[in-house]
Amino acid sequence: MTRTRVTFDSAGIEIAAHLYLPDGRASGPHPTLVVGHPGAGVKEQASGLYARQLADRGYVTLAFDAAYQGESGGSPRGLEDPSQRVEDFKAAVSYLNTLDYVDDDRIGLLGICASGGYALSAAGGDHRVKAVATVSGVDVARQFRLGADGTQDPAVFQSLLDAAARARTSAARGEDPGALPIFPATAEEAAALGGAHAVEGFEYYCTARGRHERSAATFAWSSIDKLAFFDAFHAVPLIGPRPVLQIVGTRAVTAWMALDVHQRATGPKELHWIEAASHVDLYDQQEYVDQAVDRLAEFFGKNL
């Protein structure tokens, strides 16, 4: 497997990506996967891990940084813009269409965490995508509005909308609007705010377990009102008759969102459960990642 740094355009923004090519690839076109990272992540973390392992299984894979994040362009930095995130997936497919070793009729999407929702949205509106899979997939807008487990007090998101409105006013007056911290300062604070799921996120992004210097520590405040109206699952019925695979840990507090997607899907669909895995375990814990990659390779092998 070889990795090359590439860039492509997404609605006028330069997107940075890593293109992985399988060892000993023949000259003919290959099945190819676009791999998207979790909401605060970068291509060097979970999406890169899956892209590498799937390249080892014979796929051309492309792991990219979302616009406004990582090494990709766009301002303000740290903006989580759902419509742009969906466009990034479609732009990645367009880029792959220019490569002679990519089979245009065998392109699939793989989204991890927030990118799971974005991949489903992109696949619903882009018939160039032949199959789509998610790992710990969520609608990040639902997660902000309702909480990871779906039980968050609505007042929490209303307070975020208040802060986002104040930030827009500050920016209009030429003042620094600040940014929304994604993670608390300590694991103890994470536990108090969001329990075990929040602690796992803190450990992955803020400790040696998975920390990367370019992963997002804050979101631009304007992300919040963009997330207020977004519905990542609206286009799921349009994916059929193309197949959908969702890989979910049995301990994932976010699994309720995968169940919603499964009910909406109109074509071939599968919920594949990884026993004893949490949401974040599937980012990097090799015993669970290996199981997920086995199922992904089988799914895309059948459907691409």
C-alpha positions in Angstrom: 0.0 0.0 0.0 1.2 3.5 -0.9 -0.1 6.8 0.3 0.1 10.1 -1.7 -1.0 13.5 -0.6 -3.5 15.0 -3.1 -5.9 18.0 -3.2 -9.2 18.6 -5.0 -11.8 21.4 -5.2 -15.0 21.4 -3.3 -17.2 24.4 -4.1 -14.2 26.6 -4.4 -12.4 25.3 -1.3 -9.2 23.3 -1.6 -9.5 19.9 0.1 -6.5 18.1 1.4 -6.6 14.3 1.2 -4.5 11.1 1.3 -4.9 8.7 -1.6 -4.1 5.1 -0.7 -3.2 2.6 -3.5 -3.1 -1.1 -2.9 0.2 -2.9 -3.4 0.7 -4.7 -6.7 -2.4 -3.1 -8.2 -3.1 -4.1 -11.8 -3.3 -1.5 -14.5 -7.1 -1.9 -14.8 -9.7 0.3 -12.9 -10.2 -0.5 -9.2 -13.2 -0.3 -6.8 -12.7 2.8 -4.8 -13.9 4.2 -1.4 -14.2 7.7 -0.1 -13.6 7.7 3.7 -14.8 10.6 5.9 -13.6 11.4 9.4 -15.6 12.1 12.6 -16.7 15.6 13.4 -13.6 16.8 15.2 -11.2 14.5 13.4 -8.7 14.7 10.6 -7.6 12.3 7.9 -4.6 11.1 10.0 -6.9 9.6 12.6 -9.8 7.1 12.3 -10.6 7.7 8.6 -6.9 7.1 7.7 -6.8 3.9 9.7 -9.8 2.5 7.9 -8.5 3.8 4.5 -5.1 2.1 5.0 -6.7 -1.3 6.1 -9.1 -1.3 3.2 -6.3 -0.4 0.8 -4.6 -3.5 2.1 -7.7 -5.4 1.0 -7.3 -4.2 -2.6 -9.4 -1.0 -2.7 -8.2 2.4 -3.8 -9.2 4.7 -0.9 -9.3 8.4 -0.3 -9.4 9.9 3.2 -9.9 13.7 3.3 -10.0 16.6 5.7 -13.3 18.4 5.7 -13.5 22.0 4.5 -12.5 24.5 7.1 -10.7 21.8 9.1 -7.3 20.0 9.2 -5.1 20.8 6.2 -8.1 21.8 4.0 -8.8 25.4 3.2 -11.8 27.6 4.2 -12.5 30.3 6.7 -13.5 30.6 9.5 -11.5 27.8 10.8 -13.3 25.1 12.7 -16.6 25.7 10.8 -18.9 22.6 10.8 -21.1 23.3 7.8 -23.3 20.3 7.0 -24.1 21.3 3.4 -20.4 21.8 2.7 -19.5 18.5 4.4 -22.0 16.7 2.0 -20.5 18.6 -0.9 -17.0 17.4 0.1 -18.0 13.8 -0.4 -19.5 14.6 -3.8 -16.4 16.6 -4.8 -14.2 13.6 -3.7 -16.2 11.4 -6.1 -15.7 13.9 -8.9 -12.0 14.0 -8.2 -11.8 10.2 -8.4 -13.7 10.2 -11.7 -10.6 11.9 -13.2 -8.2 9.0 -12.3 -7.8 6.3 -14.9 -7.2 3.6 -12.3 -10.5 4.2 -10.6 -13.6 2.4 -11.9 -16.3 5.1 -12.1 -19.0 2.4 -11.7 -17.5 1.0 -8.5 -17.3 3.9 -6.1 -18.6 3.7 -2.5 -18.7 5.9 0.5 -17.6 5.2 4.1 -18.5 7.6 6.8 -17.3 7.4 10.4 -19.3 9.1 13.2 -20.5 12.5 11.9 -19.3 11.6 8.4 -21.7 8.6 8.5 -24.6 11.0 8.3 -22.9 13.2 5.7 -22.1 10.1 3.6 -25.8 9.0 3.7 -26.9 12.5 2.6 -24.4 12.5 -0.2 -25.3 9.1 -1.4 -29.0 9.9 -1.5 -28.4 12.7 -4.0 -25.5 11.3 -6.0 -26.1 8.3 -8.2 -22.4 7.9 -8.9 -22.2 6.3 -5.5 -23.0 2.6 -5.7 -22.9 1.6 -2.0 -22.6 3.4 1.3 -21.5 2.2 4.7 -21.1 3.9 8.1 -19.1 3.1 11.3 -20.6 4.5 14.5 -22.6 6.7 12.2 -24.6 9.6 13.5 -26.4 12.8 12.5 -24.2 15.3 14.2 -27.0 17.8 14.1 -29.2 15.5 16.1 -26.4 14.9 18.5 -26.0 18.6 19.1 -29.8 19.2 19.4 -30.7 16.0 21.4 -27.5 14.7 22.9 -25.5 11.6 22.1 -28.2 9.4 23.7 -31.2 11.4 22.5 -32.2 12.5 26.0 -30.6 16.0 26.3 -32.7 18.8 27.8 -33.8 21.0 24.8 -32.6 24.0 26.8 -29.0 23.0 26.2 -29.3 23.6 22.5 -31.3 26.7 23.0 -28.5 28.1 25.1 -26.0 27.3 22.3 -28.2 29.1 19.8 -28.2 32.1 22.1 -24.4 32.1 22.2 -24.2 31.7 18.4 -26.5 34.7 18.0 -24.3 36.8 20.3 -21.2 35.7 18.3 -22.7 36.8 15.0 -23.5 40.2 16.5 -19.9 40.5 17.9 -18.5 39.6 14.5 -20.7 42.2 12.8 -19.3 44.8 15.1 -15.7 43.9 14.3 -15.2 42.1 17.6 -13.7 38.6 18.1 -16.7 36.2 18.4 -14.6 33.5 20.0 -15.3 29.8 19.4 -17.1 26.9 21.0 -14.8 24.5 22.9 -15.5 21.0 21.8 -13.9 19.3 24.8 -13.7 20.1 28.5 -10.3 20.6 30.2 -10.2 17.2 32.0 -11.7 13.7 31.9 -13.5 14.4 35.2 -15.3 17.4 33.6 -16.2 15.3 30.6 -17.7 12.7 32.9 -19.8 15.3 34.7 -21.0 16.7 31.4 -21.7 13.6 29.4 -20.8 10.4 31.2 -18.7 7.6 29.7 -19.3 8.5 26.1 -17.9 12.0 26.7 -14.9 10.6 28.6 -14.1 8.3 25.6 -14.3 11.3 23.3 -11.9 13.2 25.5 -9.5 10.3 25.8 -9.4 9.9 22.0 -9.0 13.5 21.0 -7.2 15.0 24.0 -4.7 12.3 25.1 -2.0 10.3 23.5 -4.5 7.7 22.5 -5.6 9.5 19.4 -4.7 13.2 19.6 -3.5 15.0 16.5 -2.2 18.5 16.3 -4.7 19.4 13.5 -7.8 17.8 14.9 -10.4 20.4 15.9 -10.5 21.7 19.5 -13.2 24.3 18.8 -16.0 24.9 16.4 -16.8 28.3 14.9 -20.0 29.6 16.6 -21.7 29.8 13.2 -21.7 26.0 13.1 -24.5 25.9 15.6 -27.2 27.7 13.7 -26.2 25.7 10.6 -26.7 22.5 12.5 -30.0 23.7 13.8 -31.9 22.9 10.6 -29.9 20.0 9.1 -31.3 16.5 8.8 -28.6 14.0 7.7 -31.2 11.2 7.3 -33.7 13.0 5.1 -32.3 11.6 1.9 -31.9 8.0 3.2 -35.0 6.7 1.4 -33.4 8.0 -1.9 -30.4 5.7 -1.5 -32.4 2.5 -2.4 -32.1 0.3 -4.4 -28.5 0.8 -3.6 -27.3 -1.0 -0.4 -26.6 0.5 3.0 -24.4 -1.1 5.7 -24.2 0.3 9.2 -21.6 -1.0 11.7 -22.5 -0.2 15.3 -21.0 -1.2 18.7 -23.4 -2.9 21.1 -22.3 -0.4 23.8 -22.7 2.7 21.6 -25.0 5.2 23.2 -25.6 6.6 19.7 -27.0 3.4 18.3 -30.6 4.8 18.3 -29.6 6.9 15.3 -28.5 3.9 13.3 -31.9 2.3 14.1 -33.6 5.3 12.6 -31.6 5.1 9.4 -32.3 1.4 9.2 -36.1 2.0 9.4 -35.9 4.7 6.7 -33.7 2.8 4.2 -35.7 1.4 1.2 -33.1 -0.8 -0.4 -30.9 -3.7 0.8 -29.8 -2.8 4.4 -27.9 -4.3 7.2 -27.2 -3.3 10.8 -24.0 -5.1 11.8 -23.3 -5.2 15.5 -19.8 -5.4 17.0 -20.1 -7.1 20.4 -18.9 -5.1 23.4 -17.7 -2.2 21.3 -18.6 1.4 22.2 -19.0 4.3 19.8 -15.4 5.5 20.1 -13.9 1.9 20.3 -14.6 1.6 16.6 -12.3 4.6 15.9 -9.1 2.9 16.9 -9.4 -0.3 19.1 -7.8 -2.8 16.8 -9.8 -5.8 17.9 -13.0 -4.0 16.9 -11.6 -2.2 13.9 -10.5 -5.5 12.4 -14.0 -6.9 12.7 -15.4 -3.8 11.1 -12.9 -3.9 8.2 -13.7 -7.6 7.6 -17.4 -6.8 7.2 -16.7 -3.6 5.1 -14.5 -5.5 2.7 -17.1 -8.2 2.3 -19.9 -5.6 1.8 -18.1 -3.5 -0.7 -16.7 -6.6 -2.4 -20.2 -7.8 -3.1 -21.7 -4.4 -4.0 -19.0 -2.6 -6.0 
